[in-house]
Structures are given as C-alpha cells and as structure tokens.
C-alpha cells in the first residue's frame, strides 16, 4: 500500500493546476488518477489497477481527505487534497482560455446534454468534439471514436476503477491529450447533482454528505474506506516497529 502513497503528487493544489495548464498548452500527453481509498484498495486486488497506479507516466493525486490522512500515517507528506471535480472544472476553464477541444465519455445522456449547455454558455471557446454516455455496451468502440477525434481534454466518467482501466488500455494510441477519470464530476458540473455545501467541503466531509444524500453508498463506503483505514493503520504499525 505504501508504494501507492509514495507515488502521489505531493505539492499544493495551485502548483498542480499551473502544471496542468502548461501541459495542456504544450500538448503534453497526461493521465491523471484522482485517487480515493477505493482506488488504492482496488490496486491491491487488481493487477491492472496496480500497474497503472505504479506507472511512471501516470500522475496520481489525492482526491479525498482519506488519502491525505493515510499518507500522513505512513510518513508521506502530501500538501492537500486535489479534488477531481476541481481538476475537471479547471480543465474546462483552461481549455476555454487556450481554445482547446474536449471529449466526454460516461455519465447519463441527460447529464451530457446539461453539460453541453453549461460548456456552451460558460466556456464557449472550448470545442466539444464528442460526447458518448456511459451506458453503451461497447466502451472500447467508444474509445476508438476518441482516437479519431484527437481531443485535447478527455474526461471519462464511469466510476473507479472502470474509467482508469479503460483510459490505460487505450492510452498508447494517443499522441496528446489530458486524460482524467472524473467519477461523478460531470453530474455536479452539469448542475444535475449538487456538490456538498461549503461547510462539508471546508471540513473535509464531502464523503459524509454523499452518503447522506445517497444511503445506498454506505456498503461501498464500508468496503473501501473503512477497510482502508484498518489497512493503513496496520501498515503504519509495521513501519514503526
Ligand atoms: N456511470 C456510467 N456508466 C456505468 C456506471 C456509472 O456512465 O456503467 C457513471 C455514472 O452515471 C456517474 C459516474 O459514472 O456519473 C460515477 O459516479 P460515482 O458518483 O459513482 O463516482 P465516484 O465519483 O464516486 O467515483
């Protein structure tokens, strides 16, 4: 588990965003994994997820407070959270400023429609070159369309780890592009789902808000986050022996 923490991006959110803008500007191919405890837990079970988390060409950032706290418990210094939803939103803004193109894969059709309206209104200089919802049976065929479109920004919203594994599988076919698995970010940025109120964000309680809003998440939360805490504690104890 510690190897995943060691690979995390360690600097501040603002530094990360500045680097991201520059990479977009210079067409530098980039794959960002916004890690939550689930991502690292999958990494231990799933060889493909493990390989991509450890790949030198993949940037892993701490999406949630669980990863930041877990890092501290294992003596890895990570400055702060870099939430995936902020990355997605900033990429839209940078894409608008730099007149780039975007392709969206995943989430529901109505979310994509609403997102299209938001993009046209708020980021008119960002060109939408394709949008395919996440319930098509053949996601590999959908990715071939992305290869053809050669977009500058590719947001994949299928949930962890499906989105990361799909990007990783097709990544070598691209010469450029900023690829991010964004989970439920399009639901939020399209206005279809509300992000947690400021209070929850400020106190690092977004996870609690999401469970309150969608109680069916509790099982998933237990299976990843609660087991994760025990797993990190155990590793921390080993470290201190
Ligand atoms: N999703 C999808 N196809 C699927 C399963 C999920 O497009 O087969 C989408 C879903 O609509 C949502 C996103 O994937 O927009 C995952 O959201 P969730 O909030 O579960 O992800 P998290 O942010 O918790 O990783």
Boltz pocket constraint, residues with backbone or C-beta under 6 A from the ligand:
constraints:
  - pocket:
      binder: B
      contacts: [[A, 106], [A, 107], [A, 108], [A, 133], [A, 134], [A, 135], [A, 157], [A, 158], [A, 159], [A, 160], [A, 182], [A, 183], [A, 184], [A, 185], [A, 186], [A, 187]]
      max_distance: 6.0
